[in-house]
């Protein structure tokens, strides 16, 4: 039947079933959902074992989000509904064995949905898709390593290979992965950060000298004001709702800023609190501000203007710890209220009232996620938020700071231990001193540039340590075509996904252990470590029987590739086989290479792990180009759509995590049995003569180019006029590859200009 080369998800035959959006997050429905996923996928005994081990001191880290665990204690069930889905998904009893791959051709599988592919179960054996074949076949691990080594050796330049990484990869595996890439001779280390929080990293490093947040979990109960902008905690970081609930009980005000008023920001019933389950729960947001898509910069500029007008400044902090205040003040004061109001879609009274609250707060936290990081002006937005906090001295103060809420469980840790396409000279020098390798100094490619490199025939080998690159990336057709242009693609995975179907001429699937599974070598039982959103490094140790005796850990797979390659080349110096068996040795290399990991093996074994240094938080030290926190000045900006067009943002449903789709229901938004939907303001539907459930086609527009996606069902929703929302990965086909954030090169998945017409 031939291989699919577009990577698109199949169309849906009927419109979704709609109900009223929920007003309360979690509660009894979350408990029922947790039990249902656990029992149906893992069974009762495995559900009990895994659910009582996840996020425990002596257990494994949830493979879902990177929200931190409490310091010093753990609750009976230290996980959320979506964490339970991730654990049950990994612990499923179903298997995608060699028999599965011999039954289904790649062409047939490409016409299945993402949810169907994921539901087929755990991978069990290394598999190869040979050139000219449409069926995967089993092969041995040694044969797989030989295929990879042959292809890497055949390259004329190390930069013809790309080493991609997902955020579920452990610190140990990520460090070994970058060591393999740099020993091979390339900094081509794109990762999922490039697609999501790269804008945060770039903005914060320039403004305050660190690419991470500056708050801890305890700060939430010390804050006066918490602003949650461009984020949906209820579906994407559900345990954050507990922190917001506790903050409310401690007296904090919580403000929601988002085009959609998500259920989790309305009211929350903690699943482990019986009185809350039976009662009305806790109101979370004191106020919701329905900002238009990409109107956030204008809104935060308006808040800064109000703070300056009220002279609500920490003048001592500004004078002692910052630079650039005078220029910033002039720019803000010269910004007209008209441009602020039109840019944000929020009226002056609302902005002024919120500005007054910000002015009175003695300790403010601003949280955000991809709703702010995936626009053309994302770096400017985040620096404007940082500017606002600097005005009041809200950095390095208890209950105050910046809080970028990272997505996948170790996306922050991967970057800390060296997954970076543009590493610092110091990191490369320290890596040389600790390992003896001579790392390349030339910057590598990020995710967008990786696609272009493969598209243009420069890069020929694509190796992916986890993830689902074709579904995660923007411009799905371009990404799929680029991958298909490779001579070899390699996917280290736990379950089938669409990236196994969009391949180079030869493709390998290498099945790895999951977080919940025992990792046993001839040196004994091993554990790995991860870093959460607030800079805490802690251990993760699985205890379940592996899904197949043929699985290998990620460190073992990496070391197998590296050892085979070194043997072929006749190179020595790194004891790959020892590193694959003893992760203490890997952590020793990390400690020797990266500041902050002193005493790694001892400290990571303590309950809850340890905090990495955070100079702005710990000592109000700012390691920037000026040696101070920088007010960064930007002209007011925001995306716009022409008359008759709409500004589209992509979102997740409540039944998915990143590109993994667990089911077809979005319980909180009242959308069931369907994903190809367009959330649209009722007045926009009426003005165009459409009705609920109508089938429409979408076309995105960027610099004279168009991308088309047919057959989407209209869903009336409370969203600002002129804006629409669609689910990813289905809508990624509409996000132009060249439409990226200035400074971070992140795809602009949250501000895509589209036109809509009725389907034929």
C-alpha positions as CSV (number, residue, x, y, z in Angstrom):
1,X,0.0,0.0,0.0
2,X,3.0,2.3,0.3
3,X,4.2,4.4,3.2
4,X,2.4,7.6,4.3
5,X,4.6,10.6,3.9
6,X,2.4,13.4,5.3
7,X,2.1,12.3,8.9
8,X,-1.4,13.5,9.2
9,X,-4.0,12.1,11.6
10,X,-7.1,10.6,9.9
11,X,-10.3,12.5,9.6
12,X,-13.3,11.8,11.9
13,X,-16.6,10.5,10.5
14,X,-19.0,12.3,12.8
15,X,-19.2,15.4,15.0
16,X,-18.4,15.2,18.7
17,X,-21.1,15.0,21.4
18,X,-21.3,18.2,23.3
19,X,-22.3,19.0,26.8
20,X,-22.0,22.0,29.1
21,X,-18.4,22.7,30.3
22,X,-17.7,21.7,33.8
23,X,-17.5,24.2,36.6
24,X,-15.5,22.1,39.0
25,X,-12.1,20.3,38.4
26,X,-11.1,16.9,39.9
27,X,-13.5,15.6,42.6
28,X,-15.3,12.3,42.3
29,X,-15.1,12.2,38.4
30,X,-11.3,12.3,38.7
31,X,-11.3,9.5,41.2
32,X,-13.6,7.4,38.9
33,X,-11.4,8.2,35.9
34,X,-8.2,7.2,37.8
35,X,-9.7,3.9,38.9
36,X,-11.1,3.2,35.4
37,X,-7.8,3.8,33.7
38,X,-5.8,1.8,36.3
39,X,-8.1,-1.2,36.4
40,X,-8.8,-1.4,32.6
41,X,-5.2,-1.1,31.6
42,X,-3.1,-2.6,34.4
43,X,-5.5,-4.7,36.5
44,X,-6.1,-4.4,40.3
45,X,-2.8,-5.6,41.6
46,X,-0.6,-3.6,39.3
47,X,-2.7,-0.5,39.8
48,X,-2.2,-0.8,43.6
49,X,1.5,-1.4,43.2
50,X,2.1,1.4,40.8
51,X,-0.2,4.0,42.2
52,X,1.3,3.6,45.7
53,X,4.8,3.9,44.2
54,X,4.5,6.9,42.0
55,X,6.2,10.1,43.3
56,X,7.0,8.4,46.6
57,X,10.5,8.9,48.2
58,X,11.4,5.3,47.3
59,X,9.3,5.1,44.2
60,X,9.4,6.3,40.6
61,X,8.8,9.8,39.2
62,X,5.5,10.3,37.4
63,X,6.1,10.2,33.6
64,X,3.7,13.1,33.2
65,X,4.3,16.7,34.1
66,X,7.2,18.3,36.0
67,X,5.2,19.8,38.8
68,X,7.2,19.4,42.1
69,X,6.4,17.1,45.0
70,X,6.1,18.6,48.5
71,X,9.4,18.9,50.4
72,X,9.8,16.5,53.3
73,X,6.5,14.5,53.0
74,X,4.3,12.6,50.6
75,X,0.5,12.1,50.7
76,X,-1.2,8.7,50.4
77,X,-1.7,9.2,46.7
78,X,0.9,11.7,45.4
79,X,-0.4,11.9,41.9
80,X,-3.3,13.4,39.9
81,X,-5.8,12.0,37.4
82,X,-3.6,12.7,34.4
83,X,-0.6,11.3,36.2
84,X,-2.7,8.1,36.8
85,X,-3.4,8.0,33.1
86,X,0.3,8.2,32.3
87,X,1.2,5.5,34.7
88,X,-1.7,3.2,33.6
89,X,-0.7,3.9,30.0
90,X,2.8,2.8,30.6
91,X,1.7,-0.2,32.8
92,X,-0.8,-1.5,30.2
93,X,-1.1,-5.3,29.8
94,X,-1.3,-5.0,26.0
95,X,1.7,-5.6,23.9
96,X,2.7,-4.4,20.4
97,X,4.8,-7.5,19.7
98,X,6.5,-8.6,16.5
99,X,3.2,-10.3,15.6
100,X,1.5,-6.9,15.7
101,X,4.0,-5.4,13.3
102,X,3.7,-8.4,10.9
103,X,-0.1,-8.1,10.9
104,X,-0.2,-4.4,10.0
105,X,1.7,-2.6,7.2
106,X,3.0,0.9,7.8
107,X,0.6,2.1,5.2
108,X,-2.3,0.6,7.1
109,X,-1.1,1.9,10.4
110,X,-0.7,5.4,9.1
111,X,-4.5,5.5,8.6
112,X,-5.2,4.8,12.3
113,X,-5.7,7.5,14.9
114,X,-3.1,8.5,17.4
115,X,-5.4,7.2,20.2
116,X,-5.6,3.8,18.4
117,X,-1.9,3.6,17.9
118,X,-1.2,4.3,21.5
119,X,-3.8,1.8,22.7
120,X,-1.9,-1.1,21.1
121,X,0.3,-1.6,24.1
122,X,4.0,-1.7,24.9
123,X,6.7,-2.4,22.4
124,X,8.6,-5.7,23.2
125,X,11.4,-6.2,20.7
126,X,13.8,-4.1,18.5
127,X,12.2,-3.7,15.1
128,X,13.5,-2.7,11.7
129,X,11.8,-1.3,8.6
130,X,14.1,-2.1,5.8
131,X,14.4,0.0,2.7
132,X,11.6,-0.9,0.2
133,X,9.5,-2.8,2.8
134,X,6.2,-1.8,4.3
135,X,6.4,-4.1,7.3
136,X,8.6,-3.9,10.4
137,X,10.6,-7.1,11.3
138,X,12.3,-8.2,14.4
139,X,16.1,-8.0,14.9
140,X,18.6,-8.4,17.7
141,X,20.0,-5.5,19.8
142,X,23.5,-6.2,18.4
143,X,22.1,-6.0,14.8
144,X,20.3,-2.8,15.6
145,X,23.5,-1.2,17.0
146,X,25.4,-2.4,13.9
147,X,22.8,-0.7,11.6
148,X,23.2,2.6,13.5
149,X,27.0,2.4,13.5
150,X,27.2,1.6,9.8
151,X,25.1,4.6,9.0
152,X,26.9,7.0,11.3
153,X,30.3,5.9,10.0
154,X,29.1,6.4,6.4
155,X,28.4,10.1,7.0
156,X,30.8,12.7,5.5
157,X,30.3,15.1,8.4
158,X,29.1,14.5,12.0
159,X,26.6,17.4,11.5
160,X,24.7,15.1,9.1
161,X,23.4,13.3,12.3
162,X,20.7,14.7,14.6
163,X,20.3,13.5,18.2
164,X,16.8,14.5,19.4
165,X,15.6,14.2,23.0
166,X,12.2,14.0,24.7
167,X,11.6,15.5,28.2
168,X,10.8,12.1,29.7
169,X,14.5,11.1,29.4
170,X,16.3,10.9,32.8
171,X,19.3,13.0,33.8
172,X,21.6,10.0,33.3
173,X,20.3,9.1,29.9
174,X,20.3,12.7,28.7
175,X,23.9,13.2,29.8
176,X,25.0,10.0,28.0
177,X,23.0,11.1,24.9
178,X,24.8,14.4,24.7
179,X,28.1,12.8,25.4
180,X,27.5,10.3,22.5
181,X,26.6,13.2,20.2
182,X,29.5,15.4,21.1
183,X,32.0,12.5,21.0
184,X,30.7,11.8,17.5
185,X,31.4,15.4,16.7
186,X,28.1,17.4,16.7
187,X,26.0,19.8,18.8
188,X,22.9,18.8,16.9
189,X,20.9,18.2,20.0
190,X,17.4,19.5,19.5
191,X,14.8,18.7,22.1
192,X,11.2,19.3,23.1
193,X,12.2,22.5,24.9
194,X,12.7,24.0,21.5
195,X,9.0,23.6,20.8
196,X,7.7,24.8,24.2
197,X,9.7,26.7,26.8
198,X,12.7,27.8,24.8
199,X,11.2,31.3,24.9
200,X,11.2,31.2,28.7
201,X,14.9,30.1,28.8
202,X,16.0,32.8,26.4
203,X,14.0,35.6,28.1
204,X,14.9,34.7,31.7
205,X,18.6,34.1,31.0
206,X,18.9,37.6,29.5
207,X,16.8,39.3,32.1
208,X,17.8,37.6,35.4
209,X,20.7,35.3,34.5
210,X,19.0,32.0,34.9
211,X,16.9,30.0,32.4
212,X,14.6,28.6,35.1
213,X,12.0,29.8,37.5
214,X,12.9,31.4,40.9
215,X,10.2,30.0,43.2
216,X,9.7,26.9,45.3
217,X,6.5,25.1,46.1
218,X,6.5,26.6,49.6
219,X,6.4,30.1,48.1
220,X,2.8,29.6,47.0
221,X,1.6,29.7,50.6
222,X,3.7,32.8,51.2
223,X,2.4,34.8,48.2
224,X,-0.1,37.7,48.3
225,X,-0.9,37.4,44.6
226,X,-0.5,34.6,42.1
227,X,-1.1,35.3,38.4
228,X,-1.7,32.3,36.2
229,X,-1.3,33.3,32.5
230,X,-1.5,31.2,29.4
231,X,-1.8,28.0,31.3
232,X,-4.4,25.3,31.9
233,X,-3.4,23.7,35.2
234,X,-6.5,21.5,35.5
235,X,-5.6,19.4,32.5
236,X,-1.8,20.0,32.1
237,X,-0.5,20.3,35.6
238,X,-3.4,19.1,37.9
239,X,-1.3,18.9,41.1
240,X,-0.8,22.6,40.8
241,X,-4.4,23.1,41.8
242,X,-3.5,21.8,45.2
243,X,-0.8,24.5,45.5
244,X,-3.3,27.2,44.4
245,X,-5.9,25.9,46.8
246,X,-3.4,26.0,49.7
247,X,-2.4,29.5,48.6
248,X,-6.0,30.7,48.7
249,X,-6.5,29.3,52.1
250,X,-3.3,31.1,53.2
251,X,-4.8,34.4,52.0
252,X,-3.4,34.8,48.5
253,X,-5.4,36.3,45.6
254,X,-5.3,34.2,42.3
255,X,-5.9,35.8,38.9
256,X,-6.5,33.8,35.7
257,X,-5.4,35.4,32.4
258,X,-6.2,33.3,29.4
259,X,-8.5,33.4,26.3
260,X,-10.4,30.4,27.8
261,X,-11.6,30.3,31.4
262,X,-10.5,26.8,32.1
263,X,-12.3,24.6,34.6
264,X,-9.3,24.1,36.8
265,X,-9.1,27.9,37.4
266,X,-12.8,28.0,38.5
267,X,-13.2,25.6,41.3
268,X,-11.3,22.6,42.6
269,X,-12.3,19.6,44.7
270,X,-9.2,17.8,46.0
271,X,-9.7,14.0,45.4
272,X,-8.1,13.1,48.7
273,X,-10.2,15.4,50.8
274,X,-13.5,13.7,51.6
275,X,-15.1,17.0,52.9
276,X,-14.2,18.7,49.6
277,X,-15.5,15.8,47.5
278,X,-18.9,16.1,49.3
279,X,-18.9,19.9,49.4
280,X,-18.5,22.6,46.9
281,X,-14.7,22.6,46.7
282,X,-12.4,25.7,46.7
283,X,-12.8,28.6,44.4
284,X,-9.5,29.2,42.7
285,X,-9.5,32.3,40.5
286,X,-10.7,35.5,42.2
287,X,-11.0,37.0,38.7
288,X,-10.6,35.8,35.2
289,X,-9.4,38.1,32.5
290,X,-10.3,36.9,29.0
291,X,-7.4,38.3,27.1
292,X,-7.4,37.9,23.3
293,X,-5.0,35.4,21.7
294,X,-1.5,37.0,21.9
295,X,-2.8,40.0,23.8
296,X,-0.7,39.2,26.9
297,X,2.1,41.6,26.1
298,X,-0.3,44.5,25.9
299,X,-2.0,43.5,29.1
300,X,1.2,43.2,31.1
301,X,2.3,46.5,29.7
302,X,-0.9,48.0,31.0
303,X,-0.2,46.5,34.4
304,X,3.3,48.0,34.4
305,X,1.9,51.4,33.4
306,X,-0.6,51.3,36.3
307,X,2.2,50.3,38.8
308,X,4.3,53.2,37.6
309,X,1.5,55.7,37.8
310,X,0.9,54.6,41.3
311,X,4.6,54.8,42.1
312,X,4.3,51.3,43.7
313,X,8.0,50.6,43.3
314,X,10.7,48.9,45.3
315,X,13.1,51.7,44.7
316,X,15.9,50.2,46.8
317,X,15.7,46.9,44.9
318,X,15.6,48.7,41.5
319,X,18.6,50.9,42.5
320,X,20.7,48.0,44.0
321,X,19.9,45.1,41.8
322,X,18.7,46.3,38.3
323,X,19.8,48.1,35.2
324,X,17.7,49.8,32.5
325,X,14.9,51.1,34.6
326,X,14.9,54.7,33.3
327,X,14.6,53.5,29.7
328,X,11.9,51.1,30.6
329,X,9.9,53.7,32.5
330,X,10.1,56.1,29.5
331,X,8.9,53.4,27.1
332,X,5.9,52.4,29.4
333,X,4.8,55.9,30.0
334,X,4.9,56.7,26.3
335,X,2.7,53.7,25.5
336,X,-0.9,54.8,24.9
337,X,-3.8,53.3,26.7
338,X,-5.5,52.9,23.4
339,X,-2.8,50.6,22.1
340,X,-2.9,48.6,25.3
341,X,-6.7,48.2,25.3
342,X,-6.9,47.3,21.6
343,X,-3.9,44.9,21.8
344,X,-5.2,43.0,24.8
345,X,-8.9,43.1,24.2
346,X,-9.3,44.1,27.8
347,X,-11.0,47.3,28.9
348,X,-9.3,50.0,30.9
349,X,-11.2,49.5,34.1
350,X,-10.2,45.8,34.3
351,X,-6.6,46.6,33.6
352,X,-6.5,49.4,36.2
353,X,-8.2,47.3,38.9
354,X,-5.7,44.4,38.4
355,X,-2.9,46.9,38.3
356,X,-4.0,48.2,41.6
357,X,-3.9,44.7,43.1
358,X,-0.4,44.2,41.7
359,X,0.7,47.5,43.1
360,X,-0.5,46.6,46.6
361,X,1.0,43.1,46.6
362,X,4.2,42.5,48.7
363,X,4.9,39.1,47.2
364,X,3.7,38.2,43.7
365,X,4.3,35.1,41.6
366,X,3.5,34.9,37.9
367,X,3.1,31.4,36.4
368,X,2.8,30.7,32.7
369,X,3.1,27.8,30.3
370,X,2.9,27.4,26.5
371,X,0.0,29.9,26.1
372,X,2.8,32.5,26.4
373,X,5.8,30.8,24.9
374,X,4.6,30.0,21.4
375,X,4.1,33.4,19.8
376,X,6.3,35.5,17.6
377,X,6.8,37.9,20.5
378,X,7.1,35.3,23.3
379,X,10.5,36.4,24.5
380,X,9.2,40.0,24.8
381,X,6.1,38.8,26.7
382,X,8.1,36.9,29.3
383,X,10.6,39.8,29.7
384,X,7.6,42.2,30.1
385,X,6.3,39.9,32.9
386,X,9.8,39.9,34.4
387,X,9.9,43.7,34.2
388,X,6.7,44.0,36.1
389,X,8.0,41.8,38.9
390,X,11.3,43.8,39.0
391,X,9.3,47.0,39.6
392,X,8.1,45.6,42.9
393,X,11.2,43.7,43.8
394,X,9.4,40.4,43.4
395,X,12.6,38.3,42.7
396,X,14.5,36.6,45.5
397,X,11.8,37.3,48.0
398,X,9.7,34.7,49.8
399,X,6.4,34.2,48.1
400,X,7.5,35.9,44.9
401,X,9.1,35.3,41.6
402,X,8.8,33.9,38.1
403,X,7.3,30.4,37.6
404,X,7.5,29.0,34.1
405,X,5.6,25.7,34.6
406,X,7.4,23.1,32.5
407,X,5.6,20.3,30.7
408,X,7.2,16.9,30.4
409,X,8.6,15.4,33.6
410,X,12.4,16.0,33.0
411,X,12.5,18.5,30.2
412,X,14.2,20.9,32.6
413,X,16.7,18.3,33.8
414,X,17.7,17.3,30.3
415,X,18.7,20.9,29.5
416,X,20.6,21.2,32.8
417,X,22.8,18.1,32.1
418,X,23.7,19.2,28.6
419,X,20.9,18.7,26.0
420,X,21.5,22.1,24.3
421,X,22.2,22.8,20.7
422,X,24.1,25.9,21.6
423,X,26.1,25.1,24.7
424,X,28.3,27.6,26.6
425,X,32.0,27.5,26.2
426,X,32.3,26.8,29.9
427,X,30.1,23.7,29.6
428,X,32.2,22.4,26.7
429,X,35.4,23.0,28.6
430,X,34.2,21.3,31.7
431,X,32.9,18.4,29.7
432,X,36.4,18.0,28.1
433,X,38.0,18.1,31.5
434,X,35.7,15.4,33.0
435,X,35.5,13.0,30.1
436,X,38.5,13.7,27.9
437,X,36.5,14.2,24.7
438,X,37.1,17.2,22.4
439,X,33.5,18.5,21.9
440,X,32.7,20.5,18.9
441,X,32.3,24.3,19.3
442,X,30.1,25.0,16.3
443,X,26.4,25.4,17.4
444,X,24.0,22.7,16.4
445,X,20.5,22.8,15.1
446,X,17.3,23.2,17.2
447,X,14.1,21.4,16.3
448,X,13.0,23.8,13.6
449,X,16.4,23.9,12.0
450,X,16.6,20.2,12.3
451,X,13.6,19.9,10.0
452,X,15.1,22.3,7.5
453,X,18.4,20.4,7.6
454,X,16.7,17.1,6.8
455,X,14.5,18.7,4.2
456,X,17.4,20.2,2.4
457,X,19.3,16.9,2.4
458,X,22.0,18.1,4.8
459,X,21.2,15.9,7.7
460,X,20.7,12.2,6.8
461,X,20.4,10.4,10.2
462,X,17.8,11.2,12.8
463,X,18.0,9.5,16.2
464,X,15.2,10.2,18.7
465,X,15.6,9.4,22.4
466,X,11.9,9.2,23.2
467,X,9.1,11.5,22.0
468,X,7.0,11.6,18.9
469,X,8.8,14.2,16.7
470,X,6.5,14.2,13.7
471,X,3.4,14.8,15.8
472,X,5.1,17.3,18.2
473,X,6.6,19.5,15.6
474,X,5.0,22.3,13.7
475,X,4.1,22.0,9.9
476,X,3.4,18.3,10.0
477,X,3.7,17.8,6.2
478,X,7.1,19.6,6.1
479,X,8.3,17.6,9.1
480,X,7.1,14.3,7.7
481,X,8.7,15.0,4.3
482,X,12.0,16.0,6.0
483,X,12.1,12.7,8.0
484,X,11.3,10.7,4.9
485,X,14.3,12.3,3.3
486,X,16.7,10.6,5.8
487,X,18.7,7.5,5.1
488,X,18.0,6.2,8.7
489,X,15.6,7.2,11.5
490,X,15.8,5.7,14.9
491,X,13.1,5.9,17.6
492,X,13.7,4.9,21.2
493,X,10.1,4.4,22.5
494,X,7.8,2.5,24.9
495,X,4.7,2.4,22.7
496,X,3.7,2.8,19.0
497,X,3.3,6.4,17.7
498,X,3.1,8.2,14.4
499,X,6.9,8.8,14.2
500,X,7.3,5.0,13.7
501,X,5.3,5.4,10.5
502,X,7.1,8.5,9.0
503,X,10.6,7.2,8.5
504,X,13.8,7.3,6.6
505,X,14.6,4.7,4.0
506,X,15.5,2.5,6.9
507,X,14.0,2.8,10.3
508,X,14.6,1.3,13.7
509,X,12.3,1.1,16.8
510,X,14.3,0.4,20.0
511,X,12.0,-0.5,22.9
512,X,13.0,0.9,26.3
513,X,12.0,0.4,29.9
514,X,9.4,2.7,31.4
515,X,9.7,4.7,34.6
516,X,7.7,2.3,36.6
517,X,9.8,-0.8,35.7
518,X,12.8,-2.4,37.5
519,X,16.1,-1.6,35.9
520,X,18.4,-4.5,36.9
521,X,22.0,-4.9,35.6
522,X,24.8,-7.3,36.7
523,X,25.9,-4.5,39.1
524,X,22.5,-4.6,40.8
525,X,19.3,-2.7,40.8
526,X,19.7,0.8,39.3
527,X,17.8,4.1,39.6
528,X,17.8,7.3,37.6
529,X,17.2,10.9,38.6
530,X,15.2,13.8,37.3
531,X,14.8,17.6,37.9
532,X,11.3,19.1,38.3
533,X,10.0,22.6,37.4
534,X,11.5,24.1,40.6
535,X,15.0,22.8,40.3
536,X,14.8,19.8,42.7
537,X,16.8,16.8,41.6
538,X,15.5,13.5,43.0
539,X,15.6,9.8,42.4
540,X,13.2,7.6,40.4
541,X,13.2,3.8,40.9
542,X,10.8,1.5,39.2
543,X,9.6,-1.8,40.8
544,X,7.3,-3.4,38.2
545,X,8.4,-6.3,36.1
546,X,9.4,-5.0,32.6
547,X,6.9,-5.4,29.8
548,X,9.3,-7.6,27.9
549,X,12.6,-9.4,28.7
550,X,14.0,-7.8,25.6
551,X,13.6,-4.2,26.8
552,X,16.7,-2.2,27.6
553,X,17.1,1.0,29.7
554,X,17.8,4.2,27.9
555,X,21.3,4.4,29.4
556,X,21.9,0.8,28.1
557,X,20.7,1.7,24.6
558,X,22.9,4.8,24.4
559,X,25.9,3.0,25.7
560,X,25.2,0.1,23.3
561,X,25.2,2.5,20.3
562,X,28.3,4.3,21.6
563,X,30.3,1.2,22.4
564,X,29.6,-0.4,19.0
565,X,30.6,2.8,17.2
566,X,33.8,3.2,19.3
567,X,34.8,-0.4,18.6
568,X,34.3,0.1,14.9
569,X,36.3,3.3,14.8
570,X,39.0,1.8,17.2
571,X,38.5,4.6,19.7
572,X,38.7,4.2,23.5
573,X,38.7,6.3,26.6
574,X,35.0,6.1,27.8
575,X,33.9,2.9,29.6
576,X,30.5,2.7,28.0
577,X,29.8,-0.8,29.1
578,X,30.6,0.1,32.8
579,X,28.4,3.2,32.5
580,X,25.5,1.2,31.2
581,X,25.6,-1.1,34.2
582,X,26.4,1.4,37.0
583,X,24.5,4.7,37.0
584,X,26.5,6.0,40.0
585,X,29.4,6.2,37.5
586,X,27.2,8.3,35.2
587,X,26.2,10.6,38.1
588,X,29.9,10.9,38.9
589,X,30.6,12.3,35.4
590,X,27.7,14.7,35.8
591,X,29.1,15.9,39.1
592,X,32.5,16.4,37.5
593,X,31.0,18.3,34.6
594,X,28.2,20.5,35.9
595,X,28.2,22.9,38.9
596,X,25.6,22.3,41.5
597,X,25.8,18.5,41.5
598,X,28.4,18.2,44.2
599,X,27.9,15.1,46.2
600,X,25.4,13.9,43.6
601,X,25.3,10.2,44.5
602,X,24.9,10.9,48.2
603,X,22.4,13.8,48.0
604,X,20.1,12.2,45.4
605,X,19.6,9.2,47.8
606,X,18.1,11.5,50.5
607,X,14.3,11.7,50.7
608,X,13.1,14.2,48.2
609,X,16.6,14.9,46.7
610,X,18.2,18.3,46.6
611,X,17.8,21.8,45.2
612,X,20.1,23.0,42.5
613,X,21.6,26.5,43.1
614,X,19.4,29.3,41.9
615,X,21.3,32.6,42.2
616,X,18.4,35.0,41.8
617,X,16.3,33.2,44.3
618,X,19.0,32.3,46.8
619,X,21.0,35.6,46.9
620,X,19.5,38.1,44.5
621,X,22.6,37.5,42.3
622,X,22.0,38.0,38.6
623,X,24.6,36.4,36.3
624,X,23.6,38.5,33.2
625,X,25.7,40.5,30.8
626,X,25.5,43.5,33.2
627,X,25.8,41.6,36.5
628,X,22.3,42.9,37.4
629,X,18.7,42.1,36.6
630,X,17.9,43.8,33.3
631,X,14.8,45.7,32.5
632,X,14.4,44.8,28.8
633,X,12.5,47.3,26.6
634,X,10.3,46.2,23.7
635,X,7.7,48.0,21.6
636,X,4.2,46.9,22.2
637,X,3.3,44.0,19.9
638,X,0.9,41.2,19.2
639,X,-0.4,39.0,16.4
640,X,-3.4,40.2,14.3
641,X,-5.6,38.6,11.7
642,X,-7.1,40.4,8.7
643,X,-10.8,40.9,8.2
644,X,-12.5,37.6,7.6
645,X,-9.7,35.7,9.2
646,X,-9.2,34.3,12.7
647,X,-6.3,33.9,15.1
648,X,-5.9,30.2,16.1
649,X,-4.2,28.7,19.1
650,X,-3.6,25.0,19.6
651,X,-4.6,23.4,23.0
652,X,-4.6,20.0,24.6
653,X,-7.7,18.0,25.6
654,X,-8.2,16.6,29.1
655,X,-7.7,13.1,27.7
656,X,-4.1,13.6,26.4
657,X,-0.6,14.5,27.5
658,X,1.5,16.2,24.9
659,X,1.2,14.0,21.8
660,X,-0.1,10.9,23.7
661,X,-3.9,10.7,23.3
662,X,-5.5,8.5,26.0
663,X,-9.1,8.9,24.8
664,X,-11.4,11.0,22.8
665,X,-13.2,13.0,25.5
666,X,-12.4,16.5,26.9
667,X,-14.5,16.2,30.1
668,X,-13.9,19.7,31.4
669,X,-14.8,21.4,28.1
670,X,-17.8,19.1,27.5
671,X,-16.4,17.7,24.2
672,X,-16.8,14.0,23.8
673,X,-15.9,11.4,21.1
674,X,-14.0,13.8,18.8
675,X,-10.9,15.8,18.4
676,X,-11.2,17.6,15.1
677,X,-13.0,20.5,16.5
678,X,-12.8,24.3,16.3
679,X,-13.8,26.2,19.4
680,X,-15.4,29.5,18.3
681,X,-17.3,32.4,19.7
682,X,-21.0,32.0,19.1
683,X,-21.2,35.5,17.6
684,X,-18.6,34.5,15.0
685,X,-20.5,31.4,14.1
686,X,-23.7,33.4,13.7
687,X,-22.1,36.2,11.7
688,X,-20.8,33.6,9.1
689,X,-24.1,31.8,8.9
690,X,-22.8,28.6,10.5
691,X,-24.2,26.4,13.1
692,X,-22.9,24.1,15.9
693,X,-21.5,20.9,14.4
694,X,-21.0,22.3,10.9
695,X,-18.1,20.8,9.0
696,X,-15.5,23.4,8.0
697,X,-12.0,23.5,6.4
698,X,-9.1,25.5,7.8
699,X,-6.4,27.3,5.9
700,X,-3.4,29.0,7.6
701,X,-1.7,32.0,6.0
702,X,1.9,33.1,6.4
703,X,4.0,35.3,4.2
704,X,2.1,34.4,1.1
705,X,2.1,30.6,1.8
706,X,-1.0,28.5,2.7
707,X,-1.5,25.2,4.5
708,X,-4.8,23.4,4.4
709,X,-6.6,21.1,6.9
710,X,-10.1,19.8,6.0
711,X,-13.0,18.6,8.0
712,X,-13.3,20.2,11.4
713,X,-16.5,20.5,13.5
714,X,-17.6,23.8,14.9
715,X,-18.1,24.0,18.6
716,X,-19.5,27.2,20.2
717,X,-17.3,28.2,23.2
718,X,-16.6,31.1,25.4
719,X,-13.5,32.4,23.6
720,X,-12.8,36.0,22.5
721,X,-14.3,37.1,19.2
722,X,-12.0,36.6,16.3
723,X,-10.1,33.8,18.1
724,X,-10.4,30.0,17.7
725,X,-8.8,27.0,19.4
726,X,-8.0,23.6,18.0
727,X,-6.3,20.5,19.4
728,X,-2.8,19.5,18.7
729,X,-1.3,17.4,17.2
730,X,-4.1,17.4,14.7
731,X,-3.8,21.2,14.0
732,X,0.0,21.2,13.8
733,X,-0.3,20.9,10.0
734,X,-1.4,24.5,10.0
735,X,1.5,25.9,12.0
736,X,4.1,27.2,9.4
737,X,7.6,25.9,9.8
738,X,9.0,29.4,9.3
739,X,6.7,31.1,11.8
740,X,8.8,31.2,14.9
741,X,9.4,33.3,18.0
742,X,12.0,36.0,17.7
743,X,15.0,35.1,19.8
744,X,14.0,31.5,20.6
745,X,13.0,30.0,17.2
746,X,10.0,28.3,18.9
747,X,7.0,27.5,16.6
748,X,4.2,30.0,16.9
749,X,1.5,27.3,17.7
750,X,-0.5,29.7,19.8
751,X,-1.0,32.5,17.1
752,X,-1.7,31.1,13.7
753,X,-3.7,33.2,11.2
754,X,-6.4,31.1,9.5
755,X,-9.4,31.5,7.2
756,X,-12.4,29.2,7.5
757,X,-14.9,28.0,4.9
758,X,-17.6,25.4,4.9
759,X,-16.6,21.9,3.8
760,X,-17.8,20.8,0.4
